[in-house]
Structures are given as C-alpha cells and as structure tokens.
Amino acid sequence: MAGGSRCLGGRAMTFHEYMSKAVQDDAQLAAERKRLLLVARRAHMARRVRMSPTVPVRRLARLLFRRVPA
C-alpha cells in the first residue's frame, strides 16, 4: 500500500474513492435511520387511543347535572 491509501478488493484506493465511499455509506445509513424513525412514528400513532367526540360532552353533562349536597 502506498502512503495514506486504503485497500479495497485487493487494490489501493485513492483518497477520492475513499471519500466517495464514505459519503455513500453515510447516505445509506441516513436513509435507514429515516425509515426506522418513520416506522416508529407510525407505530406510536397507531397505539394512541382516540376518544370519541361524545366523551367530553358526557363529562360536561355529568359535571353540570351532578347532585350538590344540601
């Protein structure tokens, strides 16, 4: 190996090739991170229990019409 070069598949890799490969690897890792984050967000949204619109109305009615001790 010449000074400062890495070995890729049995041949010396130039600095430009090394940097190009590193950038490509970073882009692939970023895409995978983004995909996993999206999957986690979807799972979190699916777990949320949505209240029906009648629940706040019932709660308000219960507060308004409850018996007050004399």
mmCIF file as gemmi writes it, N, C-alpha and C atoms, coordinates in Angstrom:
data_model
loop_
_atom_site.group_PDB
_atom_site.id
_atom_site.type_symbol
_atom_site.label_atom_id
_atom_site.label_alt_id
_atom_site.label_comp_id
_atom_site.label_asym_id
_atom_site.label_entity_id
_atom_site.label_seq_id
_atom_site.pdbx_PDB_ins_code
_atom_site.Cartn_x
_atom_site.Cartn_y
_atom_site.Cartn_z
_atom_site.occupancy
_atom_site.B_iso_or_equiv
_atom_site.pdbx_formal_charge
_atom_site.auth_seq_id
_atom_site.auth_asym_id
_atom_site.pdbx_PDB_model_num
ATOM 1 N N . MET Axp A 1 ? 0.836 -1.181 0 1 0 ? 1 A 1
ATOM 2 C CA . MET Axp A 1 ? 0 0 0 1 0 ? 1 A 1
ATOM 3 C C . MET Axp A 1 ? 0.878 1.24 0 1 0 ? 1 A 1
ATOM 4 N N . ALA Axp A 2 ? 0.507 2.202 -0.82 1 0 ? 2 A 1
ATOM 5 C CA . ALA Axp A 2 ? 1.231 3.475 -0.826 1 0 ? 2 A 1
ATOM 6 C C . ALA Axp A 2 ? 0.832 4.263 0.407 1 0 ? 2 A 1
ATOM 7 N N . GLY Axp A 3 ? 1.596 5.287 0.725 1 0 ? 3 A 1
ATOM 8 C CA . GLY Axp A 3 ? 1.324 6.058 1.932 1 0 ? 3 A 1
ATOM 9 C C . GLY Axp A 3 ? -0.053 6.709 1.923 1 0 ? 3 A 1
ATOM 10 N N . GLY Axp A 4 ? -0.874 6.409 2.915 1 0 ? 4 A 1
ATOM 11 C CA . GLY Axp A 4 ? -2.179 7.046 3.07 1 0 ? 4 A 1
ATOM 12 C C . GLY Axp A 4 ? -3.301 6.421 2.256 1 0 ? 4 A 1
ATOM 13 N N . SER Axp A 5 ? -3.047 5.358 1.503 1 0 ? 5 A 1
ATOM 14 C CA . SER Axp A 5 ? -4.13 4.756 0.729 1 0 ? 5 A 1
ATOM 15 C C . SER Axp A 5 ? -4.665 3.522 1.457 1 0 ? 5 A 1
ATOM 16 N N . ARG Axp A 6 ? -5.911 3.219 1.245 1 0 ? 6 A 1
ATOM 17 C CA . ARG Axp A 6 ? -6.544 2.047 1.85 1 0 ? 6 A 1
ATOM 18 C C . ARG Axp A 6 ? -6.67 0.955 0.79 1 0 ? 6 A 1
ATOM 19 N N . CYS Axp A 7 ? -6.995 -0.223 1.238 1 0 ? 7 A 1
ATOM 20 C CA . CYS Axp A 7 ? -7.101 -1.346 0.313 1 0 ? 7 A 1
ATOM 21 C C . CYS Axp A 7 ? -8.569 -1.739 0.157 1 0 ? 7 A 1
ATOM 22 N N . LEU Axp A 8 ? -9.017 -1.831 -1.099 1 0 ? 8 A 1
ATOM 23 C CA . LEU Axp A 8 ? -10.394 -2.221 -1.369 1 0 ? 8 A 1
ATOM 24 C C . LEU Axp A 8 ? -10.36 -3.316 -2.425 1 0 ? 8 A 1
ATOM 25 N N . GLY Axp A 9 ? -10.719 -4.511 -2.057 1 0 ? 9 A 1
ATOM 26 C CA . GLY Axp A 9 ? -10.749 -5.611 -3.008 1 0 ? 9 A 1
ATOM 27 C C . GLY Axp A 9 ? -9.39 -5.927 -3.611 1 0 ? 9 A 1
ATOM 28 N N . GLY Axp A 10 ? -8.322 -5.787 -2.842 1 0 ? 10 A 1
ATOM 29 C CA . GLY Axp A 10 ? -7.008 -6.15 -3.323 1 0 ? 10 A 1
ATOM 30 C C . GLY Axp A 10 ? -6.265 -5.055 -4.062 1 0 ? 10 A 1
ATOM 31 N N . ARG Axp A 11 ? -6.869 -3.855 -4.201 1 0 ? 11 A 1
ATOM 32 C CA . ARG Axp A 11 ? -6.153 -2.767 -4.884 1 0 ? 11 A 1
ATOM 33 C C . ARG Axp A 11 ? -6.155 -1.525 -4.011 1 0 ? 11 A 1
ATOM 34 N N . ALA Axp A 12 ? -5.213 -0.669 -4.264 1 0 ? 12 A 1
ATOM 35 C CA . ALA Axp A 12 ? -5.114 0.565 -3.48 1 0 ? 12 A 1
ATOM 36 C C . ALA Axp A 12 ? -6.258 1.497 -3.85 1 0 ? 12 A 1
ATOM 37 N N . MET Axp A 13 ? -6.816 2.167 -2.846 1 0 ? 13 A 1
ATOM 38 C CA . MET Axp A 13 ? -7.937 3.076 -3.056 1 0 ? 13 A 1
ATOM 39 C C . MET Axp A 13 ? -7.435 4.509 -2.88 1 0 ? 13 A 1
ATOM 40 N N . THR Axp A 14 ? -7.747 5.362 -3.828 1 0 ? 14 A 1
ATOM 41 C CA . THR Axp A 14 ? -7.328 6.755 -3.706 1 0 ? 14 A 1
ATOM 42 C C . THR Axp A 14 ? -8.168 7.457 -2.645 1 0 ? 14 A 1
ATOM 43 N N . PHE Axp A 15 ? -7.69 8.615 -2.235 1 0 ? 15 A 1
ATOM 44 C CA . PHE Axp A 15 ? -8.421 9.391 -1.223 1 0 ? 15 A 1
ATOM 45 C C . PHE Axp A 15 ? -9.806 9.755 -1.745 1 0 ? 15 A 1
ATOM 46 N N . HIS Axp A 16 ? -9.916 10.102 -3.027 1 0 ? 16 A 1
ATOM 47 C CA . HIS Axp A 16 ? -11.214 10.462 -3.613 1 0 ? 16 A 1
ATOM 48 C C . HIS Axp A 16 ? -12.182 9.284 -3.57 1 0 ? 16 A 1
ATOM 49 N N . GLU Axp A 17 ? -11.695 8.103 -3.911 1 0 ? 17 A 1
ATOM 50 C CA . GLU Axp A 17 ? -12.54 6.902 -3.857 1 0 ? 17 A 1
ATOM 51 C C . GLU Axp A 17 ? -12.972 6.612 -2.419 1 0 ? 17 A 1
ATOM 52 N N . TYR Axp A 18 ? -12.024 6.774 -1.49 1 0 ? 18 A 1
ATOM 53 C CA . TYR Axp A 18 ? -12.322 6.541 -0.082 1 0 ? 18 A 1
ATOM 54 C C . TYR Axp A 18 ? -13.409 7.498 0.408 1 0 ? 18 A 1
ATOM 55 N N . MET Axp A 19 ? -13.273 8.78 0.064 1 0 ? 19 A 1
ATOM 56 C CA . MET Axp A 19 ? -14.271 9.777 0.476 1 0 ? 19 A 1
ATOM 57 C C . MET Axp A 19 ? -15.624 9.524 -0.188 1 0 ? 19 A 1
ATOM 58 N N . SER Axp A 20 ? -15.587 9.155 -1.465 1 0 ? 20 A 1
ATOM 59 C CA . SER Axp A 20 ? -16.838 8.867 -2.172 1 0 ? 20 A 1
ATOM 60 C C . SER Axp A 20 ? -17.571 7.697 -1.521 1 0 ? 20 A 1
ATOM 61 N N . LYS Axp A 21 ? -16.831 6.672 -1.16 1 0 ? 21 A 1
ATOM 62 C CA . LYS Axp A 21 ? -17.429 5.506 -0.498 1 0 ? 21 A 1
ATOM 63 C C . LYS Axp A 21 ? -17.978 5.889 0.874 1 0 ? 21 A 1
ATOM 64 N N . ALA Axp A 22 ? -17.247 6.715 1.617 1 0 ? 22 A 1
ATOM 65 C CA . ALA Axp A 22 ? -17.713 7.143 2.945 1 0 ? 22 A 1
ATOM 66 C C . ALA Axp A 22 ? -18.999 7.953 2.836 1 0 ? 22 A 1
ATOM 67 N N . VAL Axp A 23 ? -19.076 8.841 1.858 1 0 ? 23 A 1
ATOM 68 C CA . VAL Axp A 23 ? -20.291 9.649 1.656 1 0 ? 23 A 1
ATOM 69 C C . VAL Axp A 23 ? -21.464 8.749 1.28 1 0 ? 23 A 1
ATOM 70 N N . GLN Axp A 24 ? -21.216 7.784 0.415 1 0 ? 24 A 1
ATOM 71 C CA . GLN Axp A 24 ? -22.265 6.854 0.009 1 0 ? 24 A 1
ATOM 72 C C . GLN Axp A 24 ? -22.77 6.036 1.202 1 0 ? 24 A 1
ATOM 73 N N . ASP Axp A 25 ? -21.848 5.559 2.018 1 0 ? 25 A 1
ATOM 74 C CA . ASP Axp A 25 ? -22.225 4.79 3.21 1 0 ? 25 A 1
ATOM 75 C C . ASP Axp A 25 ? -23.037 5.643 4.183 1 0 ? 25 A 1
ATOM 76 N N . ASP Axp A 26 ? -22.617 6.9 4.365 1 0 ? 26 A 1
ATOM 77 C CA . ASP Axp A 26 ? -23.358 7.81 5.247 1 0 ? 26 A 1
ATOM 78 C C . ASP Axp A 26 ? -24.774 8.04 4.742 1 0 ? 26 A 1
ATOM 79 N N . ALA Axp A 27 ? -24.92 8.198 3.428 1 0 ? 27 A 1
ATOM 80 C CA . ALA Axp A 27 ? -26.243 8.418 2.846 1 0 ? 27 A 1
ATOM 81 C C . ALA Axp A 27 ? -27.138 7.198 3.064 1 0 ? 27 A 1
ATOM 82 N N . GLN Axp A 28 ? -26.575 6.008 2.914 1 0 ? 28 A 1
ATOM 83 C CA . GLN Axp A 28 ? -27.357 4.787 3.135 1 0 ? 28 A 1
ATOM 84 C C . GLN Axp A 28 ? -27.777 4.67 4.597 1 0 ? 28 A 1
ATOM 85 N N . LEU Axp A 29 ? -26.867 4.991 5.519 1 0 ? 29 A 1
ATOM 86 C CA . LEU Axp A 29 ? -27.196 4.936 6.945 1 0 ? 29 A 1
ATOM 87 C C . LEU Axp A 29 ? -28.261 5.967 7.298 1 0 ? 29 A 1
ATOM 88 N N . ALA Axp A 30 ? -28.167 7.16 6.708 1 0 ? 30 A 1
ATOM 89 C CA . ALA Axp A 30 ? -29.16 8.203 6.971 1 0 ? 30 A 1
ATOM 90 C C . ALA Axp A 30 ? -30.535 7.781 6.46 1 0 ? 30 A 1
ATOM 91 N N . ALA Axp A 31 ? -30.582 7.161 5.3 1 0 ? 31 A 1
ATOM 92 C CA . ALA Axp A 31 ? -31.85 6.688 4.744 1 0 ? 31 A 1
ATOM 93 C C . ALA Axp A 31 ? -32.464 5.606 5.644 1 0 ? 31 A 1
ATOM 94 N N . GLU Axp A 32 ? -31.636 4.714 6.15 1 0 ? 32 A 1
ATOM 95 C CA . GLU Axp A 32 ? -32.126 3.661 7.046 1 0 ? 32 A 1
ATOM 96 C C . GLU Axp A 32 ? -32.635 4.254 8.359 1 0 ? 32 A 1
ATOM 97 N N . ARG Axp A 33 ? -31.902 5.243 8.895 1 0 ? 33 A 1
ATOM 98 C CA . ARG Axp A 33 ? -32.345 5.929 10.117 1 0 ? 33 A 1
ATOM 99 C C . ARG Axp A 33 ? -33.698 6.601 9.902 1 0 ? 33 A 1
ATOM 100 N N . LYS Axp A 34 ? -33.837 7.262 8.756 1 0 ? 34 A 1
ATOM 101 C CA . LYS Axp A 34 ? -35.092 7.961 8.447 1 0 ? 34 A 1
ATOM 102 C C . LYS Axp A 34 ? -36.247 6.964 8.339 1 0 ? 34 A 1
ATOM 103 N N . ARG Axp A 35 ? -35.989 5.823 7.686 1 0 ? 35 A 1
ATOM 104 C CA . ARG Axp A 35 ? -37.023 4.802 7.53 1 0 ? 35 A 1
ATOM 105 C C . ARG Axp A 35 ? -37.445 4.246 8.887 1 0 ? 35 A 1
ATOM 106 N N . LEU Axp A 36 ? -36.467 3.964 9.756 1 0 ? 36 A 1
ATOM 107 C CA . LEU Axp A 36 ? -36.787 3.43 11.079 1 0 ? 36 A 1
ATOM 108 C C . LEU Axp A 36 ? -37.559 4.437 11.928 1 0 ? 36 A 1
ATOM 109 N N . LEU Axp A 37 ? -37.204 5.721 11.81 1 0 ? 37 A 1
ATOM 110 C CA . LEU Axp A 37 ? -37.92 6.762 12.539 1 0 ? 37 A 1
ATOM 111 C C . LEU Axp A 37 ? -39.364 6.845 12.077 1 0 ? 37 A 1
ATOM 112 N N . LEU Axp A 38 ? -39.579 6.737 10.772 1 0 ? 38 A 1
ATOM 113 C CA . LEU Axp A 38 ? -40.936 6.775 10.228 1 0 ? 38 A 1
ATOM 114 C C . LEU Axp A 38 ? -41.755 5.585 10.73 1 0 ? 38 A 1
ATOM 115 N N . VAL Axp A 39 ? -41.154 4.408 10.752 1 0 ? 39 A 1
ATOM 116 C CA . VAL Axp A 39 ? -41.848 3.217 11.25 1 0 ? 39 A 1
ATOM 117 C C . VAL Axp A 39 ? -42.206 3.393 12.728 1 0 ? 39 A 1
ATOM 118 N N . ALA Axp A 40 ? -41.285 3.936 13.515 1 0 ? 40 A 1
ATOM 119 C CA . ALA Axp A 40 ? -41.549 4.152 14.943 1 0 ? 40 A 1
ATOM 120 C C . ALA Axp A 40 ? -42.672 5.16 15.154 1 0 ? 40 A 1
ATOM 121 N N . ARG Axp A 41 ? -42.678 6.228 14.351 1 0 ? 41 A 1
ATOM 122 C CA . ARG Axp A 41 ? -43.751 7.23 14.466 1 0 ? 41 A 1
ATOM 123 C C . ARG Axp A 41 ? -45.102 6.631 14.112 1 0 ? 41 A 1
ATOM 124 N N . ARG Axp A 42 ? -45.126 5.822 13.054 1 0 ? 42 A 1
ATOM 125 C CA . ARG Axp A 42 ? -46.401 5.188 12.664 1 0 ? 42 A 1
ATOM 126 C C . ARG Axp A 42 ? -46.906 4.249 13.756 1 0 ? 42 A 1
ATOM 127 N N . ALA Axp A 43 ? -45.996 3.507 14.363 1 0 ? 43 A 1
ATOM 128 C CA . ALA Axp A 43 ? -46.385 2.588 15.431 1 0 ? 43 A 1
ATOM 129 C C . ALA Axp A 43 ? -46.913 3.371 16.634 1 0 ? 43 A 1
ATOM 130 N N . HIS Axp A 44 ? -46.274 4.504 16.934 1 0 ? 44 A 1
ATOM 131 C CA . HIS Axp A 44 ? -46.713 5.332 18.06 1 0 ? 44 A 1
ATOM 132 C C . HIS Axp A 44 ? -48.109 5.905 17.793 1 0 ? 44 A 1
ATOM 133 N N . MET Axp A 45 ? -48.339 6.357 16.575 1 0 ? 45 A 1
ATOM 134 C CA . MET Axp A 45 ? -49.648 6.925 16.226 1 0 ? 45 A 1
ATOM 135 C C . MET Axp A 45 ? -50.73 5.837 16.27 1 0 ? 45 A 1
ATOM 136 N N . ALA Axp A 46 ? -50.391 4.632 15.864 1 0 ? 46 A 1
ATOM 137 C CA . ALA Axp A 46 ? -51.37 3.542 15.864 1 0 ? 46 A 1
ATOM 138 C C . ALA Axp A 46 ? -51.731 3.135 17.283 1 0 ? 46 A 1
ATOM 139 N N . ARG Axp A 47 ? -50.793 3.299 18.232 1 0 ? 47 A 1
ATOM 140 C CA . ARG Axp A 47 ? -51.053 2.913 19.62 1 0 ? 47 A 1
ATOM 141 C C . ARG Axp A 47 ? -51.979 3.889 20.326 1 0 ? 47 A 1
ATOM 142 N N . ARG Axp A 48 ? -52.003 5.128 19.86 1 0 ? 48 A 1
ATOM 143 C CA . ARG Axp A 48 ? -52.84 6.124 20.519 1 0 ? 48 A 1
ATOM 144 C C . ARG Axp A 48 ? -54.305 5.736 20.445 1 0 ? 48 A 1
ATOM 145 N N . VAL Axp A 49 ? -54.995 5.885 21.553 1 0 ? 49 A 1
ATOM 146 C CA . VAL Axp A 49 ? -56.42 5.595 21.587 1 0 ? 49 A 1
ATOM 147 C C . VAL Axp A 49 ? -57.147 6.909 21.366 1 0 ? 49 A 1
ATOM 148 N N . ARG Axp A 50 ? -57.934 6.945 20.323 1 0 ? 50 A 1
ATOM 149 C CA . ARG Axp A 50 ? -58.662 8.174 20.018 1 0 ? 50 A 1
ATOM 150 C C . ARG Axp A 50 ? -59.983 8.169 20.768 1 0 ? 50 A 1
ATOM 151 N N . MET Axp A 51 ? -60.252 9.269 21.458 1 0 ? 51 A 1
ATOM 152 C CA . MET Axp A 51 ? -61.511 9.376 22.189 1 0 ? 51 A 1
ATOM 153 C C . MET Axp A 51 ? -62.638 9.682 21.209 1 0 ? 51 A 1
ATOM 154 N N . SER Axp A 52 ? -63.805 9.154 21.501 1 0 ? 52 A 1
ATOM 155 C CA . SER Axp A 52 ? -64.95 9.505 20.668 1 0 ? 52 A 1
ATOM 156 C C . SER Axp A 52 ? -65.379 10.92 21.032 1 0 ? 52 A 1
ATOM 157 N N . PRO Axp A 53 ? -66.047 11.632 20.127 1 0 ? 53 A 1
ATOM 158 C CA . PRO Axp A 53 ? -66.427 13.014 20.417 1 0 ? 53 A 1
ATOM 159 C C . PRO Axp A 53 ? -67.466 13.143 21.526 1 0 ? 53 A 1
ATOM 160 N N . THR Axp A 54 ? -68.115 12.046 21.88 1 0 ? 54 A 1
ATOM 161 C CA . THR Axp A 54 ? -69.157 12.129 22.913 1 0 ? 54 A 1
ATOM 162 C C . THR Axp A 54 ? -68.578 12.128 24.32 1 0 ? 54 A 1
ATOM 163 N N . VAL Axp A 55 ? -67.338 11.718 24.488 1 0 ? 55 A 1
ATOM 164 C CA . VAL Axp A 55 ? -66.756 11.633 25.83 1 0 ? 55 A 1
ATOM 165 C C . VAL Axp A 55 ? -66.69 13.006 26.509 1 0 ? 55 A 1
ATOM 166 N N . PRO Axp A 56 ? -66.192 14.067 25.879 1 0 ? 56 A 1
ATOM 167 C CA . PRO Axp A 56 ? -66.181 15.365 26.556 1 0 ? 56 A 1
ATOM 168 C C . PRO Axp A 56 ? -67.587 15.883 26.865 1 0 ? 56 A 1
ATOM 169 N N . VAL Axp A 57 ? -68.545 15.591 25.988 1 0 ? 57 A 1
ATOM 170 C CA . VAL Axp A 57 ? -69.927 16.025 26.217 1 0 ? 57 A 1
ATOM 171 C C . VAL Axp A 57 ? -70.498 15.326 27.441 1 0 ? 57 A 1
ATOM 172 N N . ARG Axp A 58 ? -70.272 14.043 27.55 1 0 ? 58 A 1
ATOM 173 C CA . ARG Axp A 58 ? -70.758 13.298 28.723 1 0 ? 58 A 1
ATOM 174 C C . ARG Axp A 58 ? -70.109 13.807 30 1 0 ? 58 A 1
ATOM 175 N N . ARG Axp A 59 ? -68.82 14.086 29.928 1 0 ? 59 A 1
ATOM 176 C CA . ARG Axp A 59 ? -68.118 14.595 31.104 1 0 ? 59 A 1
ATOM 177 C C . ARG Axp A 59 ? -68.695 15.947 31.536 1 0 ? 59 A 1
ATOM 178 N N . LEU Axp A 60 ? -68.956 16.819 30.58 1 0 ? 60 A 1
ATOM 179 C CA . LEU Axp A 60 ? -69.541 18.127 30.881 1 0 ? 60 A 1
ATOM 180 C C . LEU Axp A 60 ? -70.943 17.969 31.458 1 0 ? 60 A 1
ATOM 181 N N . ALA Axp A 61 ? -71.739 17.076 30.881 1 0 ? 61 A 1
ATOM 182 C CA . ALA Axp A 61 ? -73.096 16.861 31.387 1 0 ? 61 A 1
ATOM 183 C C . ALA Axp A 61 ? -73.049 16.324 32.817 1 0 ? 61 A 1
ATOM 184 N N . ARG Axp A 62 ? -72.127 15.421 33.09 1 0 ? 62 A 1
ATOM 185 C CA . ARG Axp A 62 ? -72.014 14.876 34.433 1 0 ? 62 A 1
ATOM 186 C C . ARG Axp A 62 ? -71.647 15.969 35.435 1 0 ? 62 A 1
ATOM 187 N N . LEU Axp A 63 ? -70.766 16.884 35.046 1 0 ? 63 A 1
ATOM 188 C CA . LEU Axp A 63 ? -70.401 17.982 35.937 1 0 ? 63 A 1
ATOM 189 C C . LEU Axp A 63 ? -71.551 18.958 36.159 1 0 ? 63 A 1
ATOM 190 N N . LEU Axp A 64 ? -72.303 19.218 35.118 1 0 ? 64 A 1
ATOM 191 C CA . LEU Axp A 64 ? -73.402 20.199 35.215 1 0 ? 64 A 1
ATOM 192 C C . LEU Axp A 64 ? -74.589 19.655 36.017 1 0 ? 64 A 1
ATOM 193 N N . PHE Axp A 65 ? -74.878 18.375 35.854 1 0 ? 65 A 1
ATOM 194 C CA . PHE Axp A 65 ? -76.088 17.823 36.438 1 0 ? 65 A 1
ATOM 195 C C . PHE Axp A 65 ? -75.85 16.955 37.668 1 0 ? 65 A 1
ATOM 196 N N . ARG Axp A 66 ? -74.666 16.998 38.243 1 0 ? 66 A 1
ATOM 197 C CA . ARG Axp A 66 ? -74.445 16.208 39.445 1 0 ? 66 A 1
ATOM 198 C C . ARG Axp A 66 ? -75.17 16.816 40.634 1 0 ? 66 A 1
ATOM 199 N N . ARG Axp A 67 ? -75.463 15.984 41.567 1 0 ? 67 A 1
ATOM 200 C CA . ARG Axp A 67 ? -76.193 16.456 42.758 1 0 ? 67 A 1
ATOM 201 C C . ARG Axp A 67 ? -75.23 17.162 43.697 1 0 ? 67 A 1
ATOM 202 N N . VAL Axp A 68 ? -75.669 18.279 44.187 1 0 ? 68 A 1
ATOM 203 C CA . VAL Axp A 68 ? -74.868 19.047 45.122 1 0 ? 68 A 1
ATOM 204 C C . VAL Axp A 68 ? -75.41 18.761 46.506 1 0 ? 68 A 1
ATOM 205 N N . PRO Axp A 69 ? -74.541 18.441 47.478 1 0 ? 69 A 1
ATOM 206 C CA . PRO Axp A 69 ? -75.035 18.165 48.836 1 0 ? 69 A 1
ATOM 207 C C . PRO Axp A 69 ? -75.705 19.4 49.418 1 0 ? 69 A 1
ATOM 208 N N . ALA Axp A 70 ? -76.797 19.185 50.125 1 0 ? 70 A 1
ATOM 209 C CA . ALA Axp A 70 ? -77.576 20.296 50.68 1 0 ? 70 A 1
ATOM 210 C C . ALA Axp A 70 ? -76.977 20.873 51.918 1 0 ? 70 A 1
